[in-house]
């Protein structure tokens, strides 16, 4: 099973396969996506979910406020539905 991800505002669309993180999927499809460590330590891949759901095998270090605002670590996030994400904090 796969889910579709839309990266806004560029409206870049890519798919994420089951068992693949959002970051892995983007990089495997040659999508430019900020990252460094790929283990949730550097926060370079931090982005905000506008719609959709993700799950984590290892819960990232996000504050309750960040979780409420929809922030996610794409290197640790597994898509549980289609997603719309952005790097903007607006």
N, C-alpha and C positions, 0 to 999 in steps of 0.2 A: 504494500500500500504506500502511496506517496501523497504528499500535500503540496499545494502551490503556495509560494511565498512571493509577495509583491513588495519590493523595496522602493519606498517613496522618498523624495519627490520624483526620482528619475523614472519610476514605474518600470523598473527592471523586474522581470518575472523569472523565477527558477523553481525547480521542484526539489523536495526533500524526501528521500526514501526512508522507510522505517529503519530505525537503528542508526541513523546518520544525524549528526548535529546540524543545525542551521548553517554554521560556519563551514563545516566540511562540505556540505552540499554546494554552497556558493563558490568555494574555492575549486571544487571539482568541475564546476561549470564555467570556470575562468571569469568569475565575477569579482571585480575589485571590491574587497571587503576589509576594513581595517582589522588588523589582528597582530599579535606578537607571540605571546606565550602559548596560547591554545589550551590553557588549563584553568582559566578563570582567575588568574592572579594579577594581570596587568590592567584589566578593564578597557583595553583598546577596542574590543569587539562589542562593547556595551551599546545596545540599541533599545528602542522603545516599541512595544507592541501596540499598534493602533487597533487591531482586531485579531482574534484567534487565541489559541491556548498552546502553551508549551509545558513540558515536564522536564525534570532533571533527575539523573541518577545520583548526582552529588549536588546538594543544594548550594547555590552560590551565595556569596557574602553580600547580600542586598539588605538595606534597611527596610523596615515596614513601609516607610513613606515611598521609597524607590519601587517596592513591589506594587503598592497602590497606584503609582504613576505608570506602571506597565514596563519598567526597565527589565531587560534580560541580558544575560551573557550568552551570546550566540554560540560560543565555543562549547557551552555545556547544555544548551537547550535542544530538546527534541520536539519537533512539531507534533501536536496532537490534533491539529485541524489546519485548514488553510490559514495563512497569516498575512497581515499587512504590517510591515515594520518600517521604522525610520530611525535615522541617527539624530534627528532634531529633537530638542527638548520642549518644543512648543506644542 
